[in-house]
Amino acid sequence: MLHPMQRAEARAADDLTTVPDGPWSALVVDDDPGVRQSVRLCLEADGARVLGVGSTRAALEALERGRFDVILLDLWLGRDNGLAAIPQMLAVHPNVGIVVITAYATFETAVEAMRLGAIDYVPKPFTPEQVRHATRRVIATEALRRRVSNLEERVVEAEGGELFETANPAYAAFLASARRAATAESVVLLRGESGSGKNVLARYIVSHGRRAERPFVSVPCSEVASGDHVLGLLFGEGRAPGKLEEAAGGTLYLDEVGDLTPEAQTRLLRYLNDKSYQRVGDGTERSADVRLIAATNRNLEEEVKAGRFREELFFRLNVLTLTLPPLRERSEDILPLANHFLVQCRRQQGRTTLELSPRARTALVREPWPGNLRQLRNAIERAVILAPGPLLEPEDLGIDAAPVEGERIRGAAPIVLGGDVSIEQLEVEHIARVIARAPSLEAAARILGIDPTTLQRKRKRYGLT
């Protein structure tokens, strides 16, 4: 099985000859209207949004107003020198891919253009396929750069796939709704209790949509919700771009959107209405193609009534709303999730022999987990670091021990034959105890009267390691 990094490199290599996925944009800089038109038609057939201009000054003004994935730049623009414009363009947008086109192709000019930061060189006269190949190469190069720069985050996401494996029918239906929402381009509002996994779900939605390989930019609104700081962070300030511009072509995730200041709410509403915005201290009108995902644990309806959140903005955000269920409503998933976090944490801490005791497994299922996934993961991580022995007990996890026969915790029935417990709870407890005392898994399977493959499936389902 390929490592996530190997898969990323393989996809990028394949993309060199395929049409780029998702929305992308190109700026054509040529003083010949006929050339601009032919390049525009060529790239639009490949799915691009194209703007053509006839001078370096117009090109720089266009770059100030919005972001582009590719610039096709003629080196000879009447009195303008295209080579001299390359550093200026890269100063405005450091990661933009520049493809030089000219009728006066020489080895020296090609080398100089590459030295100044261009990615490719296409001589005139060119064919449509040459232009397409060059632009596709730029898109693939930038996609690979983003994948490499975010490798650690991508690996974490790849290893977190088990967070979306569920035995709960209601949560499975919820995830199906999330995947359907991912295929749309509408704003998505994620609601749910603190720690329920809204940020993880946002990435899950992006990974199933058209912008999966485009930038994903997260803004923790609750941490930057003071004065002009949040405005500059979101929309930019002076010559410095903001997170909205950084996310161009991709997704902007606003975590705890209910904490935005009134002015930030006003500016965000304007952007959602007409896709335009201004940096702080700069009156230039700019635009950015961004899909917005917002999240909150607040009751926004109550915030609107109290005058703390703009009603118009709430209506704009409340297009596709997904409310994450709390962990206590899908108890079937608690043990698999705990085991998933345990595998991650013990690898990080180098304690590969740690296991959950039968008492701990029973206690985990009984715990209400008001802090949801975040609380569960923190409890596992703390226990892995501090537990003195090879088994994690309820005391290591900071939760009440599971009841023994005749005891009750928080009014819950003890797990005894004939008690007020489900068949599944009985099965989990019985399998856990048999595994704990049996000399091997094969022996445990014989005692349980099932084959080893069935036992393995049940261990994975219940998080029994």
C-alpha positions as CSV (number, residue, x, y, z in Angstrom):
1,M,0.0,0.0,0.0
2,L,1.4,3.4,-1.0
3,H,2.3,5.9,1.7
4,P,0.2,9.2,1.5
5,M,3.3,11.0,0.2
6,Q,3.9,8.5,-2.5
7,R,0.2,8.7,-3.5
8,A,0.5,12.5,-3.7
9,E,3.5,12.4,-5.9
10,A,1.9,9.8,-8.2
11,R,-1.2,11.9,-8.6
12,A,0.9,15.0,-9.3
13,A,2.8,13.1,-12.0
14,D,-0.4,11.9,-13.6
15,D,-1.8,15.5,-13.6
16,L,1.0,16.6,-15.9
17,T,-1.0,15.4,-18.9
18,T,-4.5,15.7,-17.6
19,V,-6.9,18.5,-17.3
20,P,-6.6,20.2,-13.8
21,D,-9.3,19.4,-11.3
22,G,-11.4,22.1,-9.8
23,P,-11.7,25.8,-10.6
24,W,-8.5,27.6,-11.8
25,S,-7.7,30.9,-13.4
26,A,-5.2,32.3,-15.9
27,L,-3.9,35.8,-16.7
28,V,-2.8,36.3,-20.3
29,V,-0.4,39.2,-20.8
30,D,0.1,40.0,-24.5
31,D,-0.2,43.2,-26.5
32,D,-1.6,41.3,-29.5
33,P,-5.5,41.0,-29.1
34,G,-5.5,38.0,-31.5
35,V,-3.0,36.1,-29.3
36,R,-4.9,36.9,-26.2
37,Q,-8.1,35.6,-27.8
38,S,-6.6,32.4,-29.1
39,V,-5.0,31.6,-25.7
40,R,-8.2,32.5,-23.9
41,L,-10.2,30.0,-26.0
42,C,-7.6,27.4,-25.6
43,L,-7.6,27.6,-21.8
44,E,-11.3,28.0,-21.4
45,A,-11.7,24.7,-23.2
46,D,-9.5,23.3,-20.4
47,G,-11.9,24.7,-17.7
48,A,-10.0,27.9,-16.8
49,R,-11.4,31.4,-16.1
50,V,-9.2,33.7,-18.2
51,L,-8.4,37.4,-18.1
52,G,-6.4,39.0,-21.0
53,V,-4.5,42.3,-20.7
54,G,-2.1,44.1,-23.0
55,S,0.5,45.6,-20.7
56,T,2.6,44.8,-17.6
57,R,0.9,47.7,-15.8
58,A,-2.6,46.2,-16.4
59,A,-1.3,42.8,-15.4
60,L,0.0,44.1,-12.0
61,E,-3.3,45.9,-11.4
62,A,-5.1,42.7,-12.1
63,L,-2.8,40.8,-9.7
64,E,-3.6,43.4,-7.0
65,R,-7.3,42.8,-7.4
66,G,-7.3,39.0,-7.4
67,R,-5.2,35.8,-7.5
68,F,-4.4,33.7,-10.6
69,D,-3.0,30.2,-10.8
70,V,-1.1,30.8,-14.1
71,I,0.3,33.8,-15.9
72,L,1.1,33.5,-19.6
73,L,3.5,36.4,-20.2
74,D,4.8,37.7,-23.6
75,L,8.4,38.9,-23.2
76,W,7.9,41.7,-25.7
77,L,5.0,44.0,-25.0
78,G,5.7,47.1,-27.1
79,R,7.7,49.4,-24.8
80,D,7.3,47.0,-21.9
81,N,9.9,44.5,-20.9
82,G,8.2,41.2,-19.9
83,L,11.4,39.9,-18.2
84,A,11.5,42.9,-15.9
85,A,7.8,42.3,-14.9
86,I,8.5,38.7,-13.6
87,P,10.0,39.8,-10.2
88,Q,7.2,42.3,-9.8
89,M,4.5,39.7,-10.4
90,L,6.1,37.3,-8.0
91,A,6.4,40.0,-5.3
92,V,2.6,40.3,-5.5
93,H,1.9,36.6,-5.6
94,P,5.0,34.5,-4.8
95,N,3.4,31.1,-5.7
96,V,1.9,32.1,-9.1
97,G,3.2,30.0,-12.0
98,I,4.6,32.1,-14.9
99,V,4.8,30.7,-18.4
100,V,6.8,32.9,-20.8
101,I,5.7,33.1,-24.4
102,T,7.5,35.0,-27.2
103,A,8.3,35.0,-30.9
104,Y,11.9,35.8,-30.1
105,A,12.9,32.6,-28.4
106,T,16.6,32.3,-27.6
107,F,18.5,30.1,-25.1
108,E,19.7,33.2,-23.2
109,T,16.2,34.7,-22.7
110,A,14.9,31.3,-21.6
111,V,17.6,30.9,-19.0
112,E,17.1,34.5,-17.8
113,A,13.3,34.0,-17.5
114,M,13.8,30.8,-15.5
115,R,16.4,32.6,-13.3
116,L,13.9,35.3,-12.5
117,G,11.2,32.8,-11.5
118,A,9.3,31.6,-14.6
119,I,8.4,27.9,-14.7
120,D,8.1,27.2,-18.4
121,Y,8.8,28.7,-21.8
122,V,6.6,28.5,-25.0
123,P,7.9,29.9,-28.3
124,K,5.6,31.5,-30.9
125,P,4.0,30.3,-33.0
126,F,2.6,27.7,-30.6
127,T,-0.1,25.1,-30.8
128,P,-3.0,24.8,-28.4
129,E,-1.6,21.6,-27.0
130,Q,1.7,23.3,-26.2
131,V,-0.2,25.9,-24.2
132,R,-2.4,23.3,-22.5
133,H,0.6,21.2,-21.5
134,A,2.5,24.2,-20.1
135,T,-0.4,25.4,-18.0
136,R,-1.2,21.8,-16.8
137,R,2.4,21.5,-15.7
138,V,2.1,24.7,-13.7
139,I,-1.0,23.5,-11.9
140,A,0.5,20.1,-11.2
141,T,3.7,21.7,-9.8
142,E,1.8,24.0,-7.5
143,A,-0.5,21.1,-6.3
144,L,2.6,19.1,-5.5
145,R,4.2,22.0,-3.7
146,R,1.1,22.4,-1.5
147,R,1.0,18.6,-0.8
148,V,4.7,18.6,0.2
149,S,4.4,21.7,2.4
150,N,1.4,20.2,4.1
151,L,2.7,16.7,4.3
152,E,2.4,16.2,8.0
153,E,-1.1,17.5,8.0
154,R,-2.1,15.3,5.1
155,V,-0.6,12.2,6.8
156,V,-2.6,13.0,9.9
157,E,-5.7,13.3,7.8
158,A,-5.0,10.0,6.0
159,E,-4.5,8.2,9.3
160,G,-7.7,9.8,10.6
161,G,-9.9,7.9,8.2
162,E,-11.2,5.7,10.9
163,L,-12.9,8.7,12.5
164,F,-15.5,8.3,9.7
165,E,-16.0,4.6,10.1
166,T,-19.2,4.1,12.1
167,A,-21.5,1.4,13.4
168,N,-24.2,3.9,14.2
169,P,-26.9,4.1,11.5
170,A,-27.8,7.7,12.2
171,Y,-24.2,8.8,12.0
172,A,-23.8,6.9,8.8
173,A,-26.7,8.7,7.3
174,F,-25.2,12.0,8.5
175,L,-21.9,11.3,6.7
176,A,-23.9,10.5,3.6
177,S,-25.4,13.9,3.8
178,A,-22.0,15.5,4.3
179,R,-20.7,13.8,1.1
180,R,-23.6,15.1,-0.8
181,A,-23.0,18.6,0.5
182,A,-19.3,18.2,-0.6
183,T,-20.3,18.0,-4.2
184,A,-22.0,21.4,-4.1
185,E,-20.4,24.8,-4.1
186,S,-22.7,26.3,-1.6
187,V,-21.7,27.7,1.8
188,V,-21.8,24.9,4.5
189,L,-22.5,25.7,8.2
190,L,-21.3,23.0,10.6
191,R,-23.1,23.1,14.0
192,G,-22.4,20.9,17.0
193,E,-21.1,20.8,20.6
194,S,-17.5,21.8,21.4
195,G,-15.1,19.0,20.5
196,S,-17.5,17.1,18.3
197,G,-15.2,17.2,15.3
198,K,-16.4,20.1,13.2
199,N,-12.9,20.9,11.9
200,V,-12.2,17.3,11.0
201,L,-15.6,17.1,9.2
202,A,-14.7,20.3,7.3
203,R,-11.7,18.6,5.8
204,Y,-13.8,15.5,5.2
205,I,-16.2,17.6,3.1
206,V,-13.4,19.2,1.2
207,S,-11.8,15.8,0.4
208,H,-15.0,14.7,-1.3
209,G,-15.5,17.9,-3.3
210,R,-14.1,19.5,-6.5
211,R,-11.6,21.6,-4.5
212,A,-9.9,18.7,-2.7
213,E,-6.5,19.5,-4.2
214,R,-6.9,23.3,-3.8
215,P,-5.9,25.4,-0.7
216,F,-7.6,24.7,2.6
217,V,-7.2,27.7,4.9
218,S,-8.5,27.7,8.5
219,V,-9.2,30.8,10.6
220,P,-9.8,30.3,14.4
221,C,-12.3,33.2,14.8
222,S,-12.4,32.8,18.6
223,E,-8.7,33.4,18.9
224,V,-8.5,36.5,16.6
225,A,-11.8,38.2,17.3
226,S,-10.4,41.5,18.4
227,G,-10.6,44.7,16.5
228,D,-8.7,45.3,13.3
229,H,-6.6,42.1,13.8
230,V,-9.3,39.8,12.5
231,L,-10.0,42.2,9.6
232,G,-6.4,42.2,8.5
233,L,-6.1,38.4,9.0
234,L,-9.2,37.7,6.9
235,F,-9.1,40.3,4.2
236,G,-5.5,41.5,4.2
237,E,-4.0,44.9,5.1
238,G,-2.1,47.3,2.9
239,R,0.0,45.2,0.5
240,A,-0.3,42.1,2.7
241,P,-2.8,39.5,1.5
242,G,-5.3,37.9,4.0
243,K,-6.6,34.4,4.5
244,L,-9.4,35.0,2.0
245,E,-6.8,35.7,-0.7
246,E,-4.7,32.8,0.4
247,A,-7.6,30.4,0.0
248,A,-8.4,31.6,-3.6
249,G,-9.6,28.7,-5.7
250,G,-10.0,26.6,-2.6
251,T,-11.8,26.6,0.8
252,L,-11.9,29.0,3.7
253,Y,-12.9,27.4,7.0
254,L,-14.1,29.8,9.6
255,D,-14.0,28.0,13.0
256,E,-16.4,29.5,15.5
257,V,-17.8,32.0,13.1
258,G,-20.2,33.3,15.8
259,D,-17.2,35.0,17.5
260,L,-16.5,37.4,14.6
261,T,-16.7,41.1,15.4
262,P,-19.6,43.2,14.0
263,E,-17.3,44.8,11.3
264,A,-15.9,41.5,10.3
265,Q,-19.4,40.1,10.0
266,T,-20.3,43.1,7.7
267,R,-17.3,42.6,5.5
268,L,-17.9,38.8,5.3
269,L,-21.5,39.4,4.3
270,R,-20.5,41.7,1.5
271,Y,-18.0,39.1,0.2
272,L,-20.7,36.4,0.3
273,N,-23.1,38.7,-1.6
274,D,-20.9,39.8,-4.5
275,K,-17.5,38.0,-4.0
276,S,-15.7,41.3,-3.6
277,Y,-13.7,42.7,-0.7
278,Q,-11.1,45.3,0.2
279,R,-8.0,45.0,2.3
280,V,-7.8,47.1,5.5
281,G,-6.4,50.5,4.6
282,D,-6.7,49.9,0.8
283,G,-9.7,50.9,-1.2
284,T,-8.9,48.6,-4.2
285,E,-11.7,46.3,-5.1
286,R,-10.6,42.7,-5.1
287,S,-12.2,39.3,-5.8
288,A,-11.5,35.8,-4.8
289,D,-13.1,32.5,-5.8
290,V,-13.5,30.7,-2.4
291,R,-15.9,28.1,-1.0
292,L,-16.8,28.9,2.6
293,I,-17.3,26.4,5.4
294,A,-18.2,27.9,8.7
295,A,-18.6,26.2,12.1
296,T,-20.1,27.2,15.4
297,N,-21.1,25.7,18.8
298,R,-23.3,28.7,19.5
299,N,-27.0,29.0,19.0
300,L,-26.9,31.6,16.1
301,E,-30.6,32.1,16.2
302,E,-30.3,33.3,19.8
303,E,-27.2,35.4,18.9
304,V,-29.3,37.1,16.1
305,K,-32.1,37.9,18.6
306,A,-29.6,39.3,21.1
307,G,-28.1,41.6,18.4
308,R,-24.7,40.0,18.5
309,F,-24.9,38.3,15.0
310,R,-26.2,39.9,11.8
311,E,-29.4,38.3,10.6
312,E,-28.5,38.7,7.0
313,L,-25.2,36.9,7.5
314,F,-26.9,34.1,9.3
315,F,-29.2,33.6,6.4
316,R,-26.3,33.6,4.0
317,L,-24.4,31.0,6.1
318,N,-27.4,28.8,6.8
319,V,-27.7,27.3,3.3
320,L,-26.4,23.8,3.9
321,T,-26.4,23.1,7.6
322,L,-25.0,19.9,9.1
323,T,-25.3,19.3,12.9
324,L,-22.9,16.9,14.3
325,P,-24.3,14.5,16.8
326,P,-22.5,14.3,20.2
327,L,-20.4,11.3,20.9
328,R,-22.8,10.1,23.6
329,E,-25.5,9.6,20.9
330,R,-23.3,7.1,19.0
331,S,-21.9,4.9,21.8
332,E,-21.2,2.1,19.3
333,D,-18.3,4.2,18.0
334,I,-16.7,5.0,21.3
335,L,-14.5,1.8,21.6
336,P,-13.3,1.9,17.9
337,L,-12.5,5.6,18.3
338,A,-10.7,5.0,21.6
339,N,-8.6,2.3,20.0
340,H,-7.9,4.5,17.0
341,F,-6.6,7.3,19.3
342,L,-4.6,4.7,21.3
343,V,-2.8,3.4,18.2
344,Q,-1.9,7.0,17.3
345,C,-0.8,8.0,20.8
346,R,1.2,5.0,21.7
347,R,3.2,5.2,18.4
348,Q,3.9,8.9,19.2
349,Q,5.1,8.0,22.7
350,G,6.9,4.8,21.8
351,R,4.7,2.7,24.1
352,T,3.6,0.1,21.5
353,T,2.5,-2.6,24.1
354,L,-0.1,-0.5,25.9
355,E,-3.7,-1.9,25.8
356,L,-7.1,-1.0,27.2
357,S,-8.1,-3.3,30.1
358,P,-11.6,-4.9,30.1
359,R,-12.6,-2.5,32.9
360,A,-11.4,0.5,30.9
361,R,-13.3,-0.6,27.8
362,T,-16.5,-1.0,29.7
363,A,-15.9,2.4,31.5
364,L,-15.3,4.1,28.2
365,V,-18.6,3.1,26.8
366,R,-20.4,4.2,30.0
367,E,-18.8,7.7,30.1
368,P,-21.0,10.5,28.8
369,W,-18.1,12.4,27.2
370,P,-19.4,16.0,27.3
371,G,-16.2,17.1,25.6
372,N,-16.8,14.6,22.7
373,L,-14.0,13.5,20.5
374,R,-11.6,16.1,21.9
375,Q,-12.1,14.9,25.4
376,L,-11.8,11.2,24.4
377,R,-8.6,11.8,22.6
378,N,-7.1,13.9,25.4
379,A,-7.9,11.2,27.9
380,I,-6.2,8.5,25.8
381,E,-3.2,10.7,25.2
382,R,-2.8,11.6,28.9
383,A,-3.1,7.9,29.9
384,V,-0.5,6.8,27.3
385,I,2.0,9.3,28.7
386,L,1.3,8.7,32.4
387,A,0.1,5.1,32.8
388,P,2.6,3.0,34.8
389,G,1.7,-0.4,33.6
390,P,1.0,-2.3,30.3
391,L,-2.8,-2.0,30.7
392,L,-4.7,1.3,30.7
393,E,-7.2,1.3,33.5
394,P,-10.2,3.7,34.1
395,E,-8.1,5.5,36.7
396,D,-5.4,6.2,34.1
397,L,-8.1,7.6,31.8
398,G,-9.5,9.9,34.5
399,I,-13.0,8.3,34.3
400,D,-15.1,6.3,36.8
401,A,-14.4,2.6,36.8
402,A,-16.9,0.3,35.2
403,P,-19.2,-1.3,37.8
404,V,-18.6,-4.8,39.0
405,E,-21.5,-7.1,39.7
406,G,-24.0,-5.5,42.1
407,E,-22.7,-1.9,41.6
408,R,-24.2,1.0,39.7
409,I,-22.6,4.1,38.2
410,R,-24.7,7.2,37.4
411,G,-27.8,5.1,37.5
412,A,-26.6,2.7,34.8
413,A,-27.2,-1.1,35.2
414,P,-24.2,-3.3,35.8
415,I,-23.3,-5.7,33.0
416,V,-24.7,-9.0,34.4
417,L,-26.8,-11.7,32.9
418,G,-30.4,-10.6,33.1
419,G,-29.5,-7.0,33.8
420,D,-30.7,-3.9,32.0
421,V,-28.0,-4.1,29.3
422,S,-28.1,-4.8,25.6
423,I,-27.0,-8.0,23.9
424,E,-24.1,-5.9,22.3
425,Q,-22.9,-4.7,25.7
426,L,-22.9,-8.3,27.0
427,E,-21.0,-9.5,23.9
428,V,-18.4,-6.7,24.2
429,E,-17.7,-7.5,27.9
430,H,-17.7,-11.3,27.4
431,I,-15.3,-11.1,24.4
432,A,-13.0,-8.7,26.2
433,R,-12.8,-10.9,29.3
434,V,-12.1,-14.1,27.2
435,I,-9.4,-12.3,25.2
436,A,-7.8,-11.1,28.5
437,R,-7.4,-14.6,30.0
438,A,-6.9,-16.7,26.9
439,P,-3.3,-17.6,25.9
440,S,-3.9,-16.5,22.3
441,L,-6.5,-15.1,20.0
442,E,-6.9,-18.6,18.4
443,A,-7.6,-20.0,21.8
444,A,-10.1,-17.1,22.6
445,A,-11.9,-17.9,19.3
446,R,-12.2,-21.6,20.3
447,I,-13.6,-20.6,23.7
448,L,-16.1,-18.2,22.1
449,G,-17.1,-20.8,19.5
450,I,-16.3,-18.6,16.5
451,D,-13.6,-18.7,13.9
452,P,-10.5,-16.4,14.2
453,T,-11.6,-14.2,11.3
454,T,-15.0,-13.5,12.9
455,L,-13.2,-12.7,16.2
456,Q,-10.9,-10.3,14.3
457,R,-13.9,-8.5,12.8
458,K,-15.6,-8.2,16.2
459,R,-12.3,-6.9,17.8
460,K,-12.1,-4.2,15.2
461,R,-15.8,-3.3,15.6
462,Y,-15.6,-3.0,19.4
463,G,-12.0,-1.6,19.6
464,L,-10.7,-4.7,21.4
465,T,-6.9,-4.9,20.7
